[in-house]
Amino acid sequence: MSRHGLVRESSLLQRRLESLNAARELAEGVLPDPDLQSVYEVLERATSRRSLSADHTVVGFFGATGSGKSSLFNAVSDSSLATATARRPTTSAPLAGIWGEEGSGPLLDWLDVKERHTLPPVPGLAEENTGLVLLDLPDFDSTRVENREIVQRMVGMVDVLVWVLDPQKYADATVHHDFLRPMASHGAVTLVVLNQMDKLNTADAAAVMQSLEGILAGDGLGKVRVLGASALTGDGVQSLRAVIRKVVVQREATTERLAADVAKAAVELAKASGEGEARGVKGGTKARLASELSTAANVPVVVDAVHRSFKRESAKRTGWPVTRWLLRFRPDPLRRLNLGRDDTRPELNRTSLPPAGAPERARTDAAVRDFADDASAGAPGPWRAAIRSAARDGREELPDALDQAIAGTDLLAGKRPLWWLLFNTLQWIALVLAAGGLGWLGVLAALGYFQMPVPEVPRTEGWPWPTLMVAGGVVLGIALAITGRILGGWAARARASRAAKRLKAAVAAVAEQRIVEPVEVEITRLKAFNAALKAARPG
């Protein structure tokens, strides 16, 4: 691949790594920690590998006991390094053959490969500075736990995996179930070599190769390159060298390996999460939630109190002055609820509404649950649980928040209609008129009682003015009181309606802050997670 192509692939890989990391961060607290930890390890390995030599390709030879893996390593590298390892005190340490030592040190330190050998050029495989690192690794079916751990670690770290199988154990479940099948997504950086082909005749060799390819297809590696070879006779060794050389020269293996790691991690993260998007918050569900919370928070009780309080105050302001004082003995419904006061700070005030009982709490819980269920419909299980949890967390704070919202709502209790002033003025004029007539009649009666001259009073249509004054004042006062009661009833309903709108808006604001917004945050997080996961997976 050209340098321009390598840069493009590297940039694409970087974007996919960033997307996978974004998905991991978004899923924290939603998906199980082990799933997120495995993704974090993939990201850490990718970051570490990309910070090391890009001029070296690490090819690891993996095989079971008796597969001839070390012999094939020697044949390919044209050396006897692996044979020499049998004389070492331990065979659990990996061994490296290097073509191009410069820059390989930190990479081999990261791989934890202690034994390193710089090898001379091998025709058809590598020149002196090709940048190839061949690793001979312990047997993956070793009875030593340390050996198996090394193999499992190296499977996740080398750039190219060469699986060396033999005709007797090529179908062994250990290699297929524990290694090849889980790495099915890494077919682009996987080679399978059937070694010891010298033990088979032509017909048997073809049958075994066909059987092996069928098993690999069942493992999800139907497109993987399968080669036959014999380390003893050298058959197929040159072909294997050519394949390895091509991989090294193209310098795509590291990027392809890491891309496969990201794809696999993204797929596993998707399995842990599940597929789907949440239905989301709709206007109708928000309105139903606010309506249910309004009822549970006793908004109808407050609205009724506003209605009765206005009617009471209207009667006090517009009723007949002779009887209106009796209303002072009737408590103000709003004041009884500790509402409608001008001498308290709303943010510190609390109502005297009855605390939420079992029915109110059940209604609140049901409303929040129904809202969360509707909003989370379609979301995968873990995310649906997270959305519901966000709604439940907000529900715990609702009672106090709703009470404070009601207490802080301006119920317009201090707003006095202008017609009250007009009616009140007319009532007092009527009372003064009636009182003046009574006083006039009283004076006339007193003069008559003391046998004093009684002056003639003015008359209209035969009716004396004092009498007309008394009758007119009383009739006017009663008429004003009746009219004021009718108008007060209409105005009370209008005032209660406006108060209901304000209260419901306050309750809706609390619902938005405590329930709706946390739920929307989780839904948005799910959308971002799905988008990041899609960007991290292959197109």
C-alpha positions in Angstrom: 0.0 0.0 0.0 1.2 3.5 -0.8 2.3 5.9 2.0 -0.8 8.0 1.2 -3.0 4.9 1.7 -1.3 4.0 4.9 -1.9 7.5 6.3 -5.6 7.3 5.2 -6.0 3.9 6.9 -4.2 5.1 10.0 -6.6 8.1 10.2 -9.6 5.9 9.8 -8.3 3.6 12.5 -7.8 6.7 14.8 -11.4 7.8 14.2 -12.7 4.3 15.0 -10.6 4.1 18.2 -12.0 7.5 19.2 -15.5 6.3 18.5 -15.0 3.1 20.5 -13.7 5.0 23.4 -16.6 7.4 23.2 -19.0 4.5 23.2 -17.2 3.0 26.2 -17.4 6.3 28.2 -21.1 6.7 27.3 -21.9 3.2 28.5 -20.3 3.7 31.9 -22.8 3.0 34.7 -25.1 1.3 32.2 -23.3 -1.8 30.9 -21.4 -4.3 33.2 -17.9 -3.3 34.2 -16.3 -6.4 32.8 -17.6 -5.6 29.3 -16.3 -2.0 29.6 -13.0 -3.2 31.0 -12.4 -5.5 28.0 -13.0 -2.5 25.6 -10.6 -0.4 27.7 -7.9 -3.1 27.4 -8.4 -3.1 23.6 -8.0 0.6 23.5 -5.0 0.5 25.7 -3.3 -2.1 23.6 -4.1 -0.2 20.4 -2.7 3.0 21.8 0.4 1.3 23.1 1.0 -0.6 19.8 0.5 2.6 17.7 3.1 4.4 19.8 5.7 1.8 19.0 7.5 1.0 15.8 5.3 1.2 12.7 8.2 -0.2 10.7 8.1 -3.6 12.3 5.5 -6.4 11.8 5.3 -9.0 14.5 4.4 -12.5 13.3 3.7 -15.0 16.0 3.8 -18.8 15.5 1.2 -20.6 17.6 0.7 -24.3 17.8 0.0 -27.3 20.0 2.4 -29.8 21.3 3.7 -32.0 18.5 2.6 -29.8 15.7 6.1 -29.0 14.6 5.7 -25.3 15.3 9.3 -24.7 16.4 10.7 -26.8 13.5 8.6 -24.7 11.1 9.8 -21.5 12.7 13.4 -22.7 12.2 12.7 -23.7 8.6 11.0 -20.3 7.8 13.7 -18.3 9.5 16.5 -20.5 8.1 17.9 -20.8 11.6 18.1 -23.3 14.5 17.0 -20.9 17.2 13.9 -22.8 18.3 15.9 -26.0 18.5 18.3 -24.3 20.8 15.5 -23.3 23.2 15.0 -26.9 24.1 18.3 -26.8 25.9 17.3 -23.8 28.0 16.2 -24.3 31.6 12.6 -23.3 30.7 10.6 -23.4 27.4 7.9 -21.0 28.6 9.5 -17.8 27.3 8.9 -16.6 23.7 11.8 -16.2 21.3 12.2 -13.5 18.7 14.0 -13.6 15.4 14.5 -10.0 14.1 15.3 -8.6 10.7 15.9 -4.9 11.4 16.9 -4.4 15.0 16.7 -0.6 15.1 13.5 0.5 16.8 12.4 -3.1 17.7 13.6 -2.8 21.4 10.6 -0.9 22.8 8.2 -3.1 20.8 9.7 -6.3 22.2 9.8 -4.8 25.7 6.0 -4.1 25.3 5.6 -7.7 24.2 7.7 -8.9 27.1 10.0 -10.9 24.8 13.4 -11.3 26.6 15.2 -13.5 24.2 16.0 -11.7 20.9 18.1 -12.7 18.0 19.1 -10.5 15.0 19.1 -12.8 12.0 20.8 -12.5 8.6 18.7 -12.0 5.4 16.6 -15.0 4.2 15.8 -15.2 0.5 12.2 -14.8 -0.2 11.5 -13.7 3.4 13.4 -10.7 4.7 16.4 -8.6 4.0 18.6 -7.2 6.8 16.3 -4.2 7.6 12.9 -5.5 6.5 11.3 -4.9 9.9 10.1 -8.4 10.5 9.9 -9.9 13.9 9.1 -13.7 14.1 8.1 -15.1 17.4 8.2 -18.7 18.5 5.7 -19.1 21.3 5.0 -21.8 23.9 2.5 -24.6 23.1 -1.0 -23.4 23.7 -2.0 -26.8 25.1 0.8 -26.9 27.5 0.1 -28.3 31.0 1.9 -25.3 32.4 -0.5 -22.4 33.3 2.3 -19.9 32.6 2.6 -21.1 29.0 -1.1 -20.8 28.3 -1.2 -17.4 29.8 1.7 -16.3 27.5 -0.1 -17.6 24.4 -3.4 -15.9 25.4 -1.6 -12.6 25.9 0.3 -12.9 22.7 -2.8 -13.7 20.7 -4.1 -10.3 21.7 -0.8 -8.4 20.9 1.0 -9.7 17.8 0.3 -8.2 14.4 -0.1 -11.5 12.4 -1.1 -14.9 13.8 0.2 -18.1 12.2 -1.5 -21.2 13.5 0.5 -24.3 13.0 -1.6 -27.5 13.0 -0.7 -31.1 12.3 -2.7 -33.8 10.5 -3.4 -35.7 13.7 -4.8 -32.9 15.8 -5.9 -30.3 13.3 -9.6 -30.7 14.5 -8.7 -30.5 18.2 -11.5 -28.6 20.0 -9.0 -26.6 22.1 -7.5 -24.6 19.2 -10.8 -24.1 17.5 -13.1 -23.3 20.5 -10.5 -21.4 22.6 -8.5 -19.5 20.0 -9.6 -19.6 16.3 -13.3 -19.2 16.7 -13.1 -16.2 19.1 -10.6 -14.6 16.6 -12.9 -15.1 13.6 -13.0 -11.3 13.0 -9.2 -11.3 12.6 -9.1 -13.4 9.4 -7.2 -10.7 7.5 -4.2 -11.1 9.8 -4.5 -14.9 10.3 -2.7 -17.7 8.5 -3.3 -21.4 9.1 -0.5 -23.8 8.2 -1.0 -27.5 8.1 2.4 -28.8 8.9 3.9 -32.4 8.6 2.3 -32.8 5.2 5.1 -35.3 4.5 3.2 -37.8 6.6 0.3 -37.9 4.2 0.0 -39.2 0.7 -1.5 -37.0 -2.0 -5.1 -38.2 -1.6 -5.0 -38.0 2.2 -3.4 -34.5 2.1 -6.2 -33.2 -0.1 -8.9 -34.7 2.1 -7.3 -33.3 5.3 -6.9 -29.9 3.7 -10.6 -29.9 2.6 -11.7 -31.0 6.1 -9.6 -28.3 7.7 -11.0 -25.6 5.5 -14.6 -26.8 6.3 -13.9 -26.6 10.0 -12.4 -23.2 9.7 -15.4 -22.0 7.7 -17.5 -23.2 10.7 -15.3 -21.1 12.9 -16.1 -18.0 10.8 -12.7 -18.2 9.1 -13.9 -19.4 5.7 -11.7 -16.8 3.9 -8.5 -17.3 5.9 -5.4 -18.4 3.9 -4.6 -22.1 4.5 -1.2 -23.4 3.5 0.3 -26.9 3.5 3.9 -27.3 4.5 6.5 -29.7 5.8 9.3 -28.4 8.1 11.1 -31.7 7.6 11.2 -31.7 3.8 10.9 -28.0 3.2 7.8 -28.3 1.1 5.6 -25.2 1.3 8.1 -23.3 3.3 9.0 -20.9 0.5 5.3 -20.3 -0.1 4.8 -19.5 3.6 7.8 -17.1 3.5 6.3 -15.4 0.5 3.0 -14.8 2.2 4.8 -13.5 5.3 7.0 -11.3 3.2 4.1 -9.8 1.3 2.4 -9.0 4.6 5.5 -7.3 5.9 6.2 -5.3 2.7 2.6 -4.0 2.5 2.9 -2.7 6.2 -0.9 -3.1 6.6 -0.8 -5.8 9.2 -0.6 -3.6 12.3 -3.5 -1.4 11.2 -5.6 -4.4 10.1 -4.9 -6.2 13.4 -5.9 -3.2 15.4 -8.9 -2.5 13.2 -10.0 -6.1 13.8 -9.6 -5.6 17.5 -11.8 -2.5 17.4 -14.4 -4.3 15.3 -14.5 -7.2 17.7 -14.7 -5.0 20.7 -17.5 -3.0 19.1 -19.5 -6.1 18.3 -19.1 -7.5 21.8 -20.1 -4.1 23.2 -23.1 -4.1 21.0 -24.1 -7.6 22.2 -23.7 -6.4 25.8 -25.9 -3.4 25.1 -28.4 -4.8 22.7 -29.7 -3.1 19.6 -32.4 -0.3 19.4 -33.3 3.3 20.1 -35.6 4.6 22.7 -38.9 6.0 21.6 -38.1 9.3 23.3 -40.1 11.9 25.1 -43.3 13.0 23.3 -45.5 16.0 24.0 -48.5 13.9 25.0 -46.6 11.9 27.6 -45.1 15.1 29.1 -48.6 16.6 29.3 -50.0 13.4 31.0 -47.1 13.4 33.5 -47.7 17.0 34.4 -51.5 16.4 34.7 -51.1 13.4 37.0 -48.5 15.2 39.1 -50.8 18.2 39.4 -53.6 16.1 40.8 -51.2 14.2 43.1 -49.8 17.6 44.4 -53.3 18.9 45.3 -53.4 21.5 42.6 -57.3 21.1 42.4 -57.4 21.9 46.2 -55.4 25.0 45.7 -57.5 26.1 42.7 -60.7 25.6 44.7 -59.1 27.7 47.6 -58.3 30.5 45.1 -61.9 30.4 43.9 -63.4 30.6 47.4 -60.9 33.1 48.7 -61.6 35.5 45.8 -65.4 35.2 46.4 -64.9 35.9 50.1 -62.6 38.9 49.4 -65.0 40.1 46.8 -67.9 40.0 49.2 -65.8 41.9 51.8 -65.1 44.6 49.3 -68.4 44.9 47.6 -71.0 43.6 50.1 -73.3 45.7 52.2 -71.1 47.5 54.8 -73.7 46.8 57.5 -73.2 43.0 57.2 -69.9 42.5 55.4 -67.9 42.7 58.7 -69.3 39.2 59.6 -67.0 37.8 56.9 -64.0 38.5 59.0 -65.0 35.5 61.2 -64.7 33.2 58.2 -61.0 32.2 57.6 -59.5 32.8 54.2 -59.1 29.4 52.4 -55.8 30.5 50.9 -54.3 31.6 54.2 -55.3 28.3 55.7 -53.1 26.7 53.1 -50.3 29.2 53.8 -50.7 30.6 50.3 -51.4 34.0 48.9 -49.3 35.8 51.5 -47.2 38.8 50.6 -45.1 38.8 53.7 -43.0 35.7 53.0 -40.3 34.8 50.6 -41.7 32.3 48.1 -38.5 30.3 47.7 -38.5 29.7 51.5 -42.2 29.2 52.0 -44.0 25.9 52.3 -47.7 25.2 52.0 -50.0 23.8 54.6 -51.4 21.3 52.1 -51.8 17.8 53.6 -48.8 15.6 53.0 -49.0 13.1 50.3 -50.7 9.9 51.5 -50.5 6.5 50.0 -52.9 7.2 47.2 -51.1 10.3 46.2 -47.7 8.6 46.3 -49.0 5.7 44.3 -50.4 8.1 41.7 -47.1 9.9 41.5 -45.2 6.6 41.2 -47.5 5.3 38.5 -47.3 8.6 36.5 -43.5 8.6 36.6 -43.3 4.9 35.8 -45.7 5.2 32.8 -43.7 8.2 31.5 -40.4 6.4 31.8 -41.8 3.2 30.2 -43.2 5.2 27.3 -40.0 7.2 26.7 -37.8 4.1 27.0 -39.9 1.9 24.7 -37.6 0.3 22.1 -34.4 0.8 24.0 -32.2 -2.2 24.8 -32.6 -3.7 28.2 -29.6 -2.1 30.1 -30.4 1.3 28.6 -34.1 1.0 29.4 -33.2 0.2 33.0 -30.9 3.3 33.0 -33.8 5.5 31.7 -36.2 4.2 34.3 -33.6 4.7 37.0 -33.1 8.3 36.0 -36.9 8.8 36.3 -37.0 7.1 39.7 -34.1 9.2 41.0 -36.0 12.3 40.2 -39.2 11.0 41.7 -37.7 10.9 45.2 -37.3 14.7 45.1 -40.8 15.4 43.7 -42.9 16.0 46.9 -40.8 18.8 48.3 -40.1 20.3 44.9 -43.8 20.3 44.0 -44.8 21.8 47.3 -42.2 24.6 46.9 -43.3 25.2 43.3 -46.9 25.7 44.5 -45.8 27.9 47.4 -43.8 30.0 45.0 -46.5 30.4 42.4 -48.1 33.9 42.2 -51.8 33.2 42.6 -52.6 36.9 42.0 -54.1 37.0 45.5 -53.0 40.6 46.0 -54.4 41.8 42.7 -57.7 43.8 43.3 -60.1 44.5 40.4 -60.9 48.1 39.8 -64.6 47.3 40.0 -64.2 46.5 43.7 -63.2 50.1 44.3 -66.2 51.3 42.4 -68.7 49.1 44.2 -67.1 49.8 47.5 -67.4 53.5 46.9 -71.0 53.2 45.9 -71.8 51.0 48.9 -70.5 53.7 51.3 -72.3 56.4 49.4 -75.5 54.3 49.7 -74.8 53.7 53.4 -74.2 57.4 54.0 -77.4 58.2 52.1 -79.4 55.8 54.2 -77.8 57.0 57.4 -78.4 60.6 56.4 -82.1 59.8 55.8 -82.4 58.0 59.1 -80.7 60.9 60.9 -83.1 63.3 59.2 -86.1 61.3 60.3 -84.6 61.0 63.7 -84.4 64.8 64.0 -87.9 65.2 62.9 -89.1 62.5 65.3 -87.3 64.2 68.2 -88.8 67.6 67.4 -92.3 66.1 67.3 -91.6 64.2 70.6 -90.7 67.5 72.4 -93.7 69.3 70.9 -91.5 71.6 68.9 -92.3 73.0 65.5 -91.5 70.4 62.9 -90.3 71.9 59.6 -91.9 70.8 56.4 -89.6 68.3 54.5 -89.2 68.3 50.8 -91.2 65.7 48.9 -91.0 64.1 45.6 -94.2 62.6 44.2 -95.5 62.7 47.7 -92.5 60.8 49.2 -90.6 62.7 51.8 -86.9 63.0 51.1 -85.6 61.4 54.3 -87.7 58.3 53.6 -86.5 58.2 50.0 -82.9 58.6 51.3 -83.3 55.6 53.6 -85.1 53.4 51.1 -82.8 54.4 48.3 -79.6 53.7 50.3 -80.9 50.3 51.5 -82.1 49.2 48.1 -78.9 50.5 46.4 -76.7 48.7 49.0 -78.6 45.4 48.6 -78.6 45.7 44.8 -74.9 46.4 44.8 -74.2 43.5 47.1 -76.2 41.1 44.9 -74.6 42.4 41.7 -71.2 42.2 43.4 -71.8 38.6 44.4 -72.7 37.6 40.8 -69.8 39.5 39.3 -67.5 38.1 42.1 -68.6 34.5 41.2 -67.7 35.1 37.5 -64.4 36.8 38.4 -63.6 34.1 41.0 -63.9 31.4 38.3 -61.7 33.4 36.0 -59.1 34.0 38.8 -59.2 30.3 39.6 -58.7 29.4 36.0 -55.6 31.7 35.7 -54.3 30.3 39.0 -54.8 26.7 37.6 -52.7 27.5 34.5 -50.0 29.0 36.6 -49.9 26.1 39.0 -49.9 23.5 36.3 -47.1 25.4 34.6 -45.1 25.3 37.8 -45.8 21.6 38.2 -44.8 21.0 34.6 -41.5 22.9 35.2 -40.8 20.7 38.2 -41.6 17.6 36.1 -39.3 18.9 33.3 -36.4 19.5 35.7 -36.8 16.4 37.9 -38.1 13.8 35.5 -38.1 14.8 31.9 -34.6 16.2 31.6 -32.8 13.3 33.3 -34.7 10.9 31.1 -33.9 12.9 28.0 -30.2 12.9 29.1 -30.2 9.1 29.2 -32.0 8.9 25.8 -29.5 11.3 24.3 -26.7 9.2 25.8 -28.1 6.1 24.1 -28.4 7.8 20.8 -24.8 9.0 21.1 -23.7 5.5 22.2 -25.3 3.9 19.2 -23.8 6.5 16.8 -20.3 6.0 18.3 -20.7 2.2 18.2 -21.7 2.4 14.5 -18.7 4.6 13.7 -16.4 2.2 15.5 -17.7 -0.9 13.6 -16.6 -1.7 10.0 -18.9 -0.2 7.4 
